[in-house]
Amino acid sequence: MNTIFILLNQLIIRRFYEINAGFFLFCFIMLFGIVPSSQLVYYHRTIMDSILAIPAFLGLVSIIWLWYGLKCLRFVWKKLQEPESEFIYILNQFSPLVQLLSLGLVQIIIYLPVLLYGLLVAMVGFGQGKYLTSSVLVLFHCLVCGLSTGLFYYKINHPNSEKSYFLATYLFNWRSPKPLSVVVIEFILNDLKWLWLLLKGFDLLLLWFFLVVFRGENYDSRIVAMGFWLGLLANCGLVFQIRCFENTFLNFSRNLPYSFPRRFAEWALAYAFVLLPEFLFIFQQMFEGLSLLDFIAFFLLGEGILLYFHCLLYRLGENMDLYLRWTFGLFMGGYFLILFQMYWLIGLISLGQAYRIFRRYYYRFEQIA
């Protein structure tokens, strides 16, 4: 196992920190360099207390942590796909335990800056008696590391991602021509089933956490919105995989005699399925005080954001770095609108922008190498 770690350290860990040295220097200056040394402890204690006490600030910090987790995931995934890294697939000759321990250690080391700060916040929370919030913070970081390690393990053992059938075999086993939305749903249930299931579990946990920890005497839809908004960010990787599938296997569909509204509606149906567990969870909140108008607004919000992510890739191409910068910027801006309960505005604008980009770039898109 020592030899395996040396290989992974040379290929992934060292390279990750070398490439992101400027990013870490900037973060270090922002966290430790702009504050006088005499006030450093008070500065960070204030940040930690705010994370534990203010829901909006916790949501903002969670978005940043999740973005960093996606950054780590994208880097390792890209490394595993490079031709010069093919030798690393000899790992699948070792036992699953050795693989998981090695890959888990890699994930922990590259995620370490966020992990250490997050655990320190949790320790402060335990010391203040905020056991539920602190426990969920620990669980959040465990899920990020565990999910990433599981995806690396899957990639090592399925380098070509051969199809394995799941519920789609029974749900969509018909001989007549299938709508585009059904083809996409089959792809999710066949090839992305574990990613989809883990994401849904993560999203539902976020919604439950925000509702349990931050619910006051009066029902506030913003609590649901903040958990839902953070969960939508987690789905950006799934959207990227779906767009790659479309570019690889569904290019022929551009020649079919379908109108733009029909094509757009097919994708809306597919992403409604992607968010079905979240929609059902939010619908259940109507019995707790959520209004019907707010539920419709959340439905438009979820559909609009995922469709915007998908259509944005027609314009950007399969450029993960640029795509993540766009999505992170959108979520940072939209988060503050969420606090002012502008769900309708975000949902309608994102839907309108998605359709505009779809009409403009659908036939212009060319694969960017």
C-alpha positions, -999 to 999 in steps of 0.1 A, spaced: 0 0 0 30 23 6 40 19 -30 5 27 -42 4 59 -21 37 70 -35 24 66 -70 -8 85 -62 11 112 -44 33 118 -74 4 117 -99 -24 135 -81 -16 151 -47 16 169 -55 3 180 -89 -29 193 -73 -11 215 -48 14 227 -74 -13 238 -99 -34 255 -72 -5 272 -53 -17 306 -63 -53 298 -51 -40 286 -17 -18 317 -13 -48 340 -19 -69 321 6 -41 322 32 -37 359 28 -75 364 31 -77 342 62 -45 351 80 -27 379 63 -51 408 64 -58 406 101 -33 417 128 -18 388 147 -33 401 180 -68 398 166 -64 366 146 -81 343 172 -110 367 177 -114 370 139 -117 333 133 -138 327 164 -163 353 150 -164 335 117 -170 301 134 -197 315 157 -214 331 127 -213 298 108 -229 280 138 -255 307 145 -266 323 112 -283 301 87 -276 324 57 -239 324 65 -238 287 71 -254 282 37 -229 305 20 -199 288 36 -214 254 27 -216 264 -10 -179 274 -9 -170 241 8 -190 221 -17 -174 241 -46 -140 231 -33 -151 195 -31 -162 196 -67 -129 212 -76 -110 183 -60 -133 157 -77 -129 173 -111 -91 174 -108 -88 137 -99 -114 126 -125 -95 145 -152 -62 130 -141 -77 95 -143 -88 102 -179 -55 113 -192 -37 88 -214 -4 92 -195 -22 81 -163 -35 48 -177 -10 28 -156 -29 38 -124 -57 14 -134 -35 -15 -121 -51 -5 -88 -81 -26 -97 -59 -57 -93 -58 -50 -55 -85 -58 -30 -114 -33 -27 -103 -24 8 -68 -14 -4 -83 6 -32 -107 24 -10 -81 32 16 -56 45 -9 -82 66 -29 -98 78 4 -64 90 17 -58 109 -16 -92 126 -13 -86 135 24 -52 151 17 -64 172 -12 -96 182 7 -75 188 39 -76 226 40 -114 226 41 -117 195 62 -95 209 90 -114 242 92 -147 224 90 -138 200 118 -125 229 139 -159 247 135 -176 215 145 -154 212 176 -163 248 186 -200 239 181 -197 208 203 -181 230 230 -211 254 228 -236 226 231 -248 228 194 -246 191 189 -270 187 160 -254 215 139 -219 202 147 -228 166 139 -243 176 105 -212 196 97 -191 165 104 -215 143 83 -213 169 55 -176 166 51 -177 128 55 -203 126 27 -181 148 4 -150 127 10 -170 94 9 -189 103 -23 -157 114 -40 -138 82 -29 -167 61 -42 -166 78 -76 -128 73 -79 -132 36 -70 -159 32 -96 -137 49 -123 -107 27 -114 -128 -5 -117 -149 7 -147 -125 26 -170 -149 23 -199 -181 26 -179 -198 -4 -195 -236 -2 -192 -252 -21 -163 -290 -21 -163 -311 -9 -134 -347 2 -130 -348 15 -166 -348 -21 -178 -383 -25 -163 -397 10 -164 -389 18 -201 -388 -16 -218 -409 -7 -249 -403 -12 -286 -419 19 -300 -398 50 -306 -387 66 -273 -390 103 -266 -357 121 -259 -366 126 -223 -370 88 -218 -336 81 -234 -320 105 -210 -338 90 -180 -326 55 -191 -291 68 -193 -293 82 -157 -308 50 -143 -283 28 -162 -250 46 -162 -254 73 -136 -276 55 -111 -252 55 -81 -242 92 -87 -279 101 -90 -288 82 -58 -260 96 -38 -268 131 -49 -304 127 -40 -295 114 -6 -272 144 -1 -298 169 -13 -325 155 9 -301 156 39 -295 192 32 -332 200 31 -338 181 63 -309 198 80 -320 233 72 -356 225 83 -346 209 116 -319 232 127 -331 266 115 -369 264 117 -384 291 139 -418 297 154 -432 309 121 -426 289 89 -401 306 66 -398 294 30 -363 308 28 -351 279 50 -363 254 24 -349 276 -4 -314 277 11 -312 240 14 -327 235 -21 -303 261 -36 -272 244 -22 -285 210 -35 -289 224 -70 -252 234 -70 -244 198 -62 -262 186 -94 -240 206 -117 -216 176 -122 -246 154 -131 -257 179 -157 -222 179 -172 -223 141 -175 -257 143 -192 -245 169 -216 -215 148 -225 -238 118 -232 -259 140 -255 -229 151 -274 -216 116 -278 -247 96 -285 -276 119 -293 -261 142 -320 -284 125 -345 -314 140 -328 -306 174 -342 -317 161 -376 -351 150 -363 -381 172 -374 -387 186 -339 -394 222 -331 -374 241 -305 -402 242 -279 -406 204 -282 -369 198 -278 -367 222 -248 -398 205 -232 -381 171 -236 -351 183 -216 -374 199 -190 -391 166 -185 -357 148 -181 -346 173 -155 -379 171 -137 -371 135 -132 -336 144 -119 -351 166 -92 -382 144 -85 -371 134 -49 -364 170 -40 -398 181 -54 -416 154 -35 -399 164 -3 -408 201 -8 -444 191 -17 -446 174 16 -437 208 33 -471 221 20 -486 203 50 -462 222 73 -469 257 61 -454 261 26 -478 278 2 -487 264 -32 -472 295 -49 -439 289 -32 -439 252 -43 -445 263 -79 -417 288 -75 -394 261 -63 -404 239 -92 -396 267 -117 -363 274 -98 -351 239 -100 -361 234 -136 -347 268 -146 -313 263 -130 -306 228 -143 -318 237 -178 -296 268 -177 -266 247 -167 -273 223 -196 -278 250 -222 -248 269 -210 -227 239 -221 -238 244 -257 -221 278 -255 -190 268 -234 -184 234 -248 -172 206 -225 -148 229 -206 -152 219 -169 -130 247 -156 -150 274 -173 -183 257 -165 -176 256 -128 -166 292 -127 -199 302 -144 -220 280 -120 -202 292 -89 -207 328 -99 -244 322 -106 -249 306 -72 -231 333 -53 -253 359 -69 -285 339 -67 -279 331 -31 -285 367 -20 -317 369 -41 -329 338 -23 -326 357 10 -350 383 -4 -375 355 -14 -371 362 -52 -377 326 -62 -400 335 -90 -375 360 -104 -346 336 -104 -367 307 -119 -382 328 -147 -350 345 -156 -330 313 -157 -357 295 -178 -358 325 -202 -320 326 -205 -318 288 -209 -343 289 -238 -325 319 -254 -291 301 -253 -308 269 -265 -322 285 -296 -290 304 -304 -264 277 -298 -281 244 -303 -272 241 -340 -240 262 -337 -223 240 -311 -191 223 -321 -171 200 -299 -141 219 -284 -111 197 -281 
